[in-house]
Structure formats: C-alpha cells, structure tokens
Amino acid sequence: MTTADEAGNHFGAAMQQEETYSYRGFLLICVPAQMKCGGWSATGAVVNYSGRHDVVIADTPGDVILISKKAAVEYARAWGVEWVDANVDCALAAPMR
C-alpha cells in the first residue's frame, strides 16, 4: 500500500485525464497515457473510502499496448474491480441489491 500523496506523485500531470468510478466502497482511479508508438497504457489506483491513506496502484504491463484511450480506461477499471473482488471480504463489502 502507498499513501494518497505518493499516488498523486505517481500519476503526475496525467491526473488531468483521469476517470474515476465508485465500486463497493472504493474509488477506482483510471489514468490513460498515450505512448510514443501511438498506443495507450493505463495506470489504475484503488482507494478505500474509509481509509484514504491506503492506495493500491498498478500500471499496464510493459508488453500490453491498448488501442485507444477508452480501452486504457476500461483496462484500468477492470483491474481495479478485479483487485477489490479478490482482496475484500465479500461479507463486508457485498454489493447492495
């Protein structure tokens, strides 16, 4: 885990293009970045609403090149959802019906 301040430093100027989503009590921050080759990469962060000092960050693997900004955001969002589902006790963070 890292702090929210460290996450801000990690994202830098790219934060202007961020897309954010709420999922099961977490904020998913998805930041697309255009690569020199013309493709896209993404950085995703998962922030717990109840403990904003804890942030999990992941970048697109180096061998993955996405075809559009939208695909980059969707990739980061899917990673965030997968991380929450895999790391949060279902009984504590079950989706509301």
LUMKEPA-323835 format. One record per atom (N, C-alpha, C, O, CB): residue in three letters; x, y, z. Coordinates in steps of 0.05 Angstrom, whole numbers, plus 5000, padded with zeros to 4 digits. Glycine has a CB too. Example, Ala and Ser with C-alpha at 12.3 -4.5 7.8 and 13.67 -1.06 7.14 Angstrom:
ALA526448865156;ALA524649105156;ALA526449345156;ALA528549345169;ALA522649115181;SER525749555142;SER527349795143;SER525850015157;SER526850235161;SER528249885114;
END
This chain:
MET501749765000;MET500050005000;MET501850255000;MET504050255011;MET498150005024;THR500850454988;THR502150714988;THR500250924998;THR497950865002;THR503250774960;THR501251165002;THR499451385011;THR498251524988;THR499151494965;THR500951575029;ALA496151674993;ALA494851834972;ALA496752034960;ALA496652094936;ALA492351974983;ASP498452154977;ASP500452354967;ASP502352214948;ASP503052324927;ASP502052474990;GLU503351974954;GLU505151834937;GLU503651754910;GLU504951754889;GLU506151574950;ALA501151694912;ALA499551634888;ALA499451884870;ALA499751854846;ALA496751544896;GLY499052114882;GLY498952364867;GLY501652404852;GLY501652494829;GLY498352594885;ASN503852354866;ASN506452384853;ASN506752184831;ASN507952244810;ASN508652344874;HIS505751944834;HIS505951734814;HIS504451814789;HIS505551774767;HIS504851464825;PHE502151924791;PHE500451994768;PHE501452244755;PHE501252274731;PHE497652014777;GLY502452434771;GLY503452694760;GLY501352834744;GLY498952844751;GLY505852644743;ALA502252954721;ALA500453114704;ALA498252954691;ALA496253064683;ALA502153254682;ALA498552684690;ALA496552524677;ALA493852534692;ALA491752464680;ALA497452234675;MET493852624717;MET491352634732;MET489252804719;MET486852774724;MET491952744760;GLN490052984701;GLN488153144687;GLN486252984669;GLN484053064662;GLN489553364670;GLN487252744661;GLN485652574643;GLN484352344657;GLN483152174645;GLN487452464621;GLU484452344684;GLU483452114699;GLU480452074696;GLU478952264690;GLU484052154728;GLU479651834699;GLU476851754700;GLU476551614727;GLU478251454735;GLU475951564676;THR474451684742;THR474051564768;THR471351424770;THR469351504758;THR474351784790;TYR471351204786;TYR468951044789;TYR468750964818;TYR470750934832;TYR468950804770;SER466350924828;SER465850814854;SER465150524852;SER463450454835;SER463650984869;TYR466350354869;TYR465750074868;TYR466149954895;TYR468349944906;TYR467549924847;ARG463949854907;ARG463949714933;ARG465449864955;ARG466949734970;ARG465149434929;GLY465050114957;GLY466350274978;GLY469150364971;GLY470650454989;GLY466450105003;PHE470050334946;PHE472650414937;PHE472450614914;PHE470450604899;PHE474350164929;LEU474350784912;LEU474650964889;LEU476650844870;LEU478950784878;LEU475451254898;LEU475850794845;LEU477650694825;LEU478550924808;LEU476851054795;LEU476350464808;ILE481150984807;ILE482251204791;ILE483651074767;ILE485450914770;ILE484151384808;CYS482751154743;CYS483851034719;CYS485051264702;CYS483751444694;CYS481650884702;VAL487751244697;VAL489151454683;VAL490351334657;VAL492251174658;VAL491351574701;PRO489351424634;PRO490451334608;PRO492851504601;PRO493051744609;PRO488351344586;ALA494751394587;ALA497151544578;ALA497851454550;ALA498151214544;ALA499551504597;GLN498151644531;GLN498951574504;GLN501851514503;GLN503551664514;GLN498151794484;MET502551304489;MET505351214486;MET506551344461;MET505151424443;MET505550904486;LYS509251354460;LYS510551464436;LYS509851304411;LYS509851424389;LYS513551454440;CYS509351044413;CYS508650884390;CYS505850934380;CYS505050824359;CYS508950584397;GLY504251094394;GLY501551154386;GLY499451004401;GLY497051074401;GLY501251094357;GLY500250784414;GLY498350624431;GLY497950764458;GLY498750994462;GLY499450344435;TRP496550624475;TRP495850734501;TRP496650534523;TRP496650294519;TRP492850794503;SER497250644546;SER497650484570;SER495850604592;SER494550804587;SER500750484579;ALA495750474615;ALA494050564636;ALA495250524663;ALA496850344667;ALA491250424634;THR494550694681;THR495250664709;THR492550664725;THR490850824719;THR497150884720;GLY492350474743;GLY489850454759;GLY490650484789;GLY492750384797;GLY488350194754;ALA488850604804;ALA489250624833;ALA486550544846;ALA484450614836;ALA490150904841;VAL486750414869;VAL484450344885;VAL484750484912;VAL486750444926;VAL484150034888;VAL482850654919;VAL482950804944;VAL480450724960;VAL478250734951;VAL482951114939;ASN480950644985;ASN478850565003;ASN477550825015;ASN479050985026;ASN479850375026;TYR474950855012;TYR473651095022;TYR474051135052;TYR474251355062;TYR470651085016;SER474250905067;SER474450925096;SER477350965105;SER477751025129;SER473250685109;GLY479250935088;GLY482050975095;GLY483651095073;GLY485250955061;GLY483250705104;ARG483151345066;ARG484351465042;ARG487351475043;ARG488551545022;ARG483251745040;HIS488651405065;HIS491551395065;HIS492651145052;HIS495051135046;HIS492451415094;ASP490950945048;ASP491850695035;ASP490950685006;ASP488550705000;ASP490750455050;VAL492850664988;VAL492350654959;VAL493950424947;VAL496250384954;VAL493150934946;VAL492650284928;VAL494050074913;VAL494250174884;VAL492250264873;VAL492549794915;ILE496550154873;ILE497050264845;ILE498150034828;ILE499749874837;ILE499050504846;ALA497250034803;ALA498249844783;ALA498449974756;ALA496650124748;ALA496549584782;ASP500549914741;ASP500950014714;ASP500349784695;ASP500449544702;ASP503750124710;THR499649864670;THR499349664649;THR502049514646;THR504149644645;THR498549794622;PRO501949254644;PRO504549104639;PRO505849214614;PRO504549294595;PRO503948804636;GLY508549214614;GLY510049324592;GLY509549204564;GLY509849344544;GLY512949304598;ASP508648954563;ASP508148824538;ASP505248864528;ASP504548754508;ASP508748534540;VAL503749024542;VAL500949074534;VAL500749354523;VAL501449554536;VAL499049044558;ILE499749374498;ILE499249634485;ILE496349644478;ILE495349464464;ILE501149684460;LEU494949844488;LEU492049864484;LEU491550044460;LEU493150214454;LEU490649974509;ILE489250004446;ILE488750134421;ILE487550414423;ILE487550564404;ILE487049974404;SER486450484446;SER485150744449;SER485150834478;SER485750674496;SER482250724439;LYS484551084482;LYS484351194509;LYS482151054524;LYS482450984547;LYS483751504508;LYS479851004510;LYS477650864523;LYS478450584532;LYS477750504553;LYS475250854503;ALA479950444515;ALA480850174522;ALA482750184546;ALA482650004563;ALA482350044498;ALA484350394548;ALA486250424571;ALA484650464597;ALA485350344617;ALA488150654566;VAL482650634596;VAL480950684619;VAL479550424627;VAL479450364651;VAL478950914614;GLU478350284608;GLU476950034614;GLU478849824625;GLU478049674643;GLU475649924588;TYR481249814616;TYR483249624626;TYR483849684656;TYR483849504672;TYR485849634609;ALA484349934662;ALA484950014689;ALA482549974708;ALA482849884730;ALA485850314690;ARG480150024698;ARG477749984714;ARG477349694719;ARG476749614742;ARG475350104699;ALA477749524699;ALA477449234703;ALA479449124723;ALA478748954740;ALA477749084676;TRP481949234722;TRP483949144742;TRP482949224770;TRP483149064788;TRP486649274735;GLY481949474773;GLY481049564799;GLY478849394810;GLY478849324834;GLY480149854797;VAL476849334794;VAL474649164802;VAL475648894810;VAL474848784830;VAL472549144779;GLU477448784794;GLU478548514800;GLU480048524826;GLU479848334842;GLU480348424777;TRP481648734831;TRP483148754856;TRP481348764880;TRP481748624900;TRP485049004855;VAL479248934878;VAL477348954901;VAL476048684906;VAL475948594929;VAL475149174895;ASP475048554885;ASP473648304888;ASP475548094900;ASP474647924916;ASP472548204861;ALA478048094893;ALA479947894903;ALA481047954931;ALA481947764944;ALA482247874884;ASN480848204940;ASN482248274965;ASN480348374987;ASN481248435009;ASN484148484959;VAL477848384982;VAL475948485002;VAL474048255009;VAL472948124992;VAL474348724991;ASP473648225035;ASP471848015045;ASP469048075035;ASP467948285039;ASP471848015076;CYS467947885020;CYS465247925008;CYS463147985028;CYS461248135022;CYS464447674994;ALA463347885052;ALA461347935073;ALA461448235082;ALA459348345090;ALA461747755097;LEU463748355080;LEU464048635089;LEU463348835067;LEU462549055073;LEU466848685099;ALA463748755042;ALA463448945020;ALA461648844998;ALA462148894974;ALA466149025009;ALA459648695005;ALA457748584985;ALA456248804971;ALA455449004984;ALA455848384998;PRO455848784945;PRO454348994932;PRO451449004942;PRO450248804949;PRO454348944901;MET450349244943;MET447549274952;MET445749194930;MET446249234906;MET447049574960;ARG443549074937;ARG441548984917;ARG439149164918;ARG437149124903;ARG440648694922;
END
